[in-house]
Amino acid sequence: KGRVALVTGASVGIGAAVARALVQQGMKVVGCARNVDKIEKLAAECQSAGYSGTLIPYKCDLSNEEEILSMFSAIKTLHQGVDVCINNAGLAHNEPLLSGRTDGWRNMIDVNVLALAICTREAYQSMKERNVDDGHIININSMGGHRMVASSDEHFYCATKYAVTALTEGLRQELREAKTHIRATCISPGIVETEFAFRHHNNDPEKAAAVYESIKCLKAEDIASAVRYVLSAPPHVQIGDVQLRPVEQVS
Ligand code: NJP
């Protein structure tokens, strides 16, 4: 309660659900994405619902480091700094290894990996300079970051999520070496019904619907509940990875 959380990719899907859940719990949440109008709408909804926290929309293209650094500098000026960083923004372009476009691969690396690393570094520095020892960095990973469950159009995406697995474990080790109690956790979902599959299939509604109609999918709110669970763990408990799949998901 009263702590400042940054949620990346808060305009729709999992990020929007997480932002809403944390505002409901009384946190001051900076939600960022490119479509800031959607976060503004969510902020108004949270206010009308009488939630005790606040949602502060921030427009940021996470594939641009300068924009990320400006955002952290604005958070420092306006809200002192970040206590909780939820690296949620991510995407899967449909670009197989044998035929995909380099631009699509680069965009996945920029958002899924580089932006996550930059936000992690900046959030840690913000915690360190304010002696915040109970901070938390949560990375929204994927089942695809633990095993190659995907079809060929998702191999590159899986590679970026394997990187998230490695970075979260590396972060946990670096935090210990720095003698801080700041924690690092991955949350790894299976299929969640959001805009993810629409974007993956270039907004082809039939292909996306086929993904979401094939089984009873997770909801974005299920992932928000996992975030709340992770944040509610006692300070001595390090939750490394939470894996959630729909019951009907096979692989
Ligand atoms: O996806 P979606 P999810 N700069 O498409 C933002 C992982 N995951 O909520 O900029 C800034 O509804 C985008 O904002 P906007 C997945 O890998 C999902 O399902 O306005 N923001 C939007 O808010 C990802 O890490 C599933 O377009 C950028 C958000 O990202 C996380 O869950 C399964 C951006 C994407 O919302 C959230 O995905 C799984 C940029 N350049 C893992 N580019 C699943 N849904 O099935 C994108 O295993 N965003």
Residues whose N, C-alpha, C, O or C-beta is under 5 A from the ligand:
A	BS01	NJP	G9 A10 S11 V12 G13 I14 G15 A33 R34 N35 C60 D61 L62 S63 N88 A89 G90 L91 V111 I140 N141 S142 M143 G144 P189 G190 I191 V192 T194 E195 F196 R199
